[in-house]
């Protein structure tokens, strides 16, 4: 009898959690996409200018700035 009661409690908790998740999905507003980035992005390179470690981030930055 104890096992049946414990099983019913677990089932009841699962049902409550499932209903809570379903209700939060129905009630929550739909997310809207924003333009990214909304401000300038800085790429920090911890190496001196003039090497490969400087050239690659500059190329990636130029590629990311294209719309």
C-alpha positions as CSV (number, residue, x, y, z in Angstrom):
1,X,0.0,0.0,0.0
2,X,2.9,2.4,0.8
3,X,4.3,1.8,-2.7
4,X,1.0,2.6,-4.4
5,X,0.7,5.9,-2.4
6,X,4.3,6.9,-3.2
7,X,3.7,6.1,-6.9
8,X,0.6,8.2,-6.9
9,X,2.5,11.1,-5.3
10,X,5.2,11.0,-7.9
11,X,2.6,10.8,-10.7
12,X,0.8,13.8,-9.2
13,X,4.0,15.8,-8.9
14,X,4.9,15.0,-12.5
15,X,1.4,16.1,-13.7
16,X,1.7,19.4,-11.8
17,X,5.2,20.1,-13.2
18,X,4.0,19.3,-16.7
19,X,1.0,21.6,-16.4
20,X,3.1,24.4,-15.0
21,X,5.5,24.1,-17.9
22,X,2.7,24.0,-20.5
23,X,1.0,27.0,-18.9
24,X,4.2,29.0,-18.9
25,X,4.8,28.3,-22.6
26,X,1.3,29.4,-23.5
27,X,1.3,32.5,-21.3
28,X,4.8,33.7,-22.1
29,X,5.2,36.3,-24.9
30,X,6.9,35.3,-28.1
31,X,10.5,36.3,-28.3
32,X,11.5,38.8,-30.9
33,X,14.8,38.8,-32.7
34,X,16.9,41.9,-32.3
35,X,19.5,43.3,-34.6
36,X,22.9,42.0,-33.5
37,X,25.0,43.6,-32.4
38,X,23.3,46.7,-31.0
39,X,26.6,48.3,-30.2
40,X,30.2,48.0,-31.5
41,X,32.0,44.7,-30.6
42,X,35.7,44.9,-29.6
43,X,38.0,42.0,-30.5
44,X,40.9,42.0,-28.0
45,X,44.1,40.4,-29.3
46,X,46.8,39.9,-26.7
47,X,49.7,40.0,-29.2
48,X,51.6,42.8,-30.8
49,X,50.5,44.2,-34.2
50,X,52.0,43.0,-37.4
51,X,51.9,39.2,-37.0
52,X,49.4,36.5,-37.9
53,X,47.8,36.9,-34.6
54,X,47.0,40.5,-35.6
55,X,46.0,39.8,-39.2
56,X,43.4,37.1,-38.6
57,X,41.3,39.0,-36.1
58,X,41.3,42.0,-38.5
59,X,40.0,39.8,-41.4
60,X,37.4,38.2,-39.1
61,X,36.3,41.7,-37.9
62,X,35.9,42.9,-41.5
63,X,33.9,39.8,-42.4
64,X,31.6,40.3,-39.4
65,X,31.0,43.9,-40.3
66,X,29.5,43.0,-43.6
67,X,25.7,43.1,-43.7
